[in-house]
Amino acid sequence: MQKRALVVGLGIAGMSAAIGLRRAGWTPVIVERAAERRTGGYYIFMFPEGVQAAADLGIADHLHTRNPEWRPGGNSWSVDRRGRRKPALGLLDAPSGLAAVLRGDIEAALWQSITGDVVDGGTEDAVEVRFATTPVEITEGTGGVQVLLEDAGTGKQYREDFDLVVGADGMRSSVRRMVFGPDEDYMANWKAMICAFQLKEQVPSYEASDSIIVSRPKRAMWVFGLADHAPCAWLTYRTEDIPDRFAGSSIEQVRAAFSGMDDDPVVRHVLASLDEAPDHVFDSIHQVKMPRWRTGRVVLVGDAAWCMNTYSAMGSSSSLRGGAALGAALQEHPDDLAAALDAYETGLRPYITRQQRSARVKQQRFVPSSRPVQVLCSVVLELIRKVVHRRLTAEYTASSALSGAAR
Ligand SMILES: Cc1cc2nc3c(=O)[nH]c(=O)nc-3n(C[C@H](O)[C@H](O)[C@H](O)COP(=O)(O)OP(=O)(O)OC[C@H]3O[C@@H](n4cnc5c(N)ncnc54)[C@H](O)[C@@H]3O)c2cc1C
């Protein structure tokens, strides 16, 4: 009989894990707290590791990417205190070749596989997904795990047995809380806030696919341009005083954090767009650090296990990689669950630790902690920009000449 796994959470980590489990011959069942699948979402940089993991999971061909075409002079601008714009080094200019997507693009590609649509030229069984369902109690016995599940629609609770529980329920994971302990034991507070949303339209006088950076000590506003979609705004600020994200108006809190900067037209446009945006993400920033991601027959993946946070720009790539790694480990150790879960953790942990460490450095680029750091970052980035843009301009000229000759 096929072994059954309960996967908690229909995000990138949960769907990746379910695909990995299915490939390893398991039967995954996904439960999701929300009543329906979310779509859209904020801007995401996918690193090559994430693109490779998408290929390993067989979803790469279904992943819609939205990188704007590079043009001489670049597509990214930074705006100084006097409102003057100058070319900036965009994250997409990196030679490693990042992919620009919306979170919903990754989830849509994973969903196609989950629903059993054609993947890698073949078909797979659809994965059972139960919406509006959460685990309430997780009890491990000798031969399996018993989970008390609750259907939010009917209020009905029922018990079900599984061979494995995968907690993929995000940074504030309830599986982690129930099985490993309280949030305070694992969530490090980075004393910063994030707000992200889609702009209805680009900031006036910029190209639709331009990216714009307005960075000041302790607060920064980034507009990320896309090839075939309205840009996305990403606002962040450092604060000692982390508000209750559900208390009061998040829009008012963001406005207060950026007060004094709104004489800049970019800032004004973005804040006005926030008022009109149908939805936005507003949250405090944490990193999740755990000594172990598994105990017995319960294992964590994605933000639940190692949330690196938004500054790392690695959360979705590592979630895809985590799901693929879990599946590969179970495939390699079909008759020894403990060995499989150990292999999953041992194989992945060095990469996760490296990325978590580098997030602190990346944070300085996204939102400098002080004026000297801001000046230092801009000098270093400008030097790198000159080299990178020289190379990109040469490549652009060569490819234009080639296509001219072909015509
Ligand atoms: C503004 C912003 C920008 C980002 N930018 C990038 C980027 O550029 N590059 C990058 O790689 N990453 C980025 N990230 C991080 C990335 O989005 C996350 O790391 C990734 O989506 C985590 O996926 P996950 O599946 O682990 O968790 P989540 O996306 O949080 O999904 C968890 C799922 O579990 C469900 N759930 C929660 N509790 C329960 C429960 N009790 N029962 C059932 N279901 C439950 C939730 O509803 C949700 O569907 C960014 C994040 C933010 C907020």
The ligand as a Gaussian input file, in Angstrom:
#p B3LYP/6-31G(d) Opt

LIG

0 1
 C        7.152000      40.971000       0.098000
 C        7.907000      39.704000      -0.091000
 C        8.850000      39.624000      -1.099000
 C        9.542000      38.442000      -1.300000
 N       10.451000      38.389000      -2.294000
 C       11.078000      37.220000      -2.549000
 C       12.010000      37.137000      -3.630000
 O       12.310000      38.113000      -4.322000
 N       12.584000      35.934000      -3.865000
 C       12.274000      34.822000      -3.117000
 O       12.787000      33.724000      -3.412000
 N       11.431000      34.882000      -2.063000
 C       10.828000      36.060000      -1.766000
 N        9.968000      36.135000      -0.720000
 C        9.788000      34.964000       0.155000
 C        8.884000      33.882000      -0.430000
 O        7.692000      34.448000      -0.924000
 C        8.580000      32.883000       0.656000
 O        9.771000      32.454000       1.254000
 C        7.871000      31.672000       0.103000
 O        6.689000      32.041000      -0.568000
 C        7.536000      30.739000       1.260000
 O        6.688000      29.763000       0.861000
 P        6.025000      28.772000       1.907000
 O        5.204000      27.842000       1.094000
 O        7.066000      28.194000       2.806000
 O        5.112000      29.661000       2.866000
 P        3.821000      30.541000       2.560000
 O        3.909000      31.218000       1.256000
 O        3.603000      31.379000       3.751000
 O        2.652000      29.463000       2.449000
 C        2.103000      28.834000       3.577000
 C        0.727000      28.304000       3.230000
 O        0.227000      27.598000       4.372000
 C       -1.097000      28.016000       4.651000
 N       -1.315000      27.847000       6.092000
 C       -0.840000      28.590000       7.100000
 N       -1.240000      28.103000       8.279000
 C       -1.993000      27.011000       8.007000
 C       -2.689000      26.064000       8.800000
 N       -2.701000      26.157000      10.133000
 N       -3.345000      25.063000       8.183000
 C       -3.350000      24.964000       6.823000
 N       -2.716000      25.826000       6.030000
 C       -2.036000      26.834000       6.602000
 C       -1.141000      29.474000       4.204000
 O       -2.453000      29.900000       3.975000
 C       -0.292000      29.404000       2.926000
 O       -1.070000      29.024000       1.817000
 C        9.287000      37.312000      -0.464000
 C        8.353000      37.400000       0.560000
 C        7.671000      38.603000       0.750000
 C        6.655000      38.683000       1.860000

